[in-house]
Amino acid sequence: MHKVTKYILLLILVMMLILIRFFEDVLFYDPYLEFFQNDYLYMDSPRREVAKVFGFTTLRFVLNTLISLAILFVVFKDKSIIKFSVLIYAIAFVVLMVLYLYFVVNPNQEDYYLFFNVRRFLIQPIFLILLLPAFYYHKIKN
């Protein structure tokens, strides 16, 4: 793959992540968007439909994951990195979603900050931000 093609593809993939973030309020059902933008530490949890929250959070995680895996593949072109990343994403999804659902079903004000951070890992491409430099460092070390 030519460098120009690689950079254009990376730009398109990053723009897709940005568009997901920019249109999050239109694309996804998430009553916590407005809740966490306000002074949530002193507010009651918003009304929510648990199944709908679970479904849309899963959809957003999957979209971010697929785009992130594509970015990792374009950058490194190594299937073992992709396989390992899929494993990381799968384990993270299960662990984070269990915690997330606990916080959704049992909203306690003292848990809001932890809930906010668990939710952030599910709806933002944070794992990409962690994995890219880790794999790059691993690549230059070997």
Secondary structure, DSSP 8 states (H G I E B T S, - for coil): --HHHHHHHHHHHHHHHHHHHHTHHHHS--THHHHHHS-GGGS------HHHHHHHHHHHHHHHHHHHHHHHHHHH--HHHHHHHHHHHHHHHHHHHHHHHHHHHS--GGGHHHHHHHHHHHHS-HHHHHHHHHHHHHHHH-
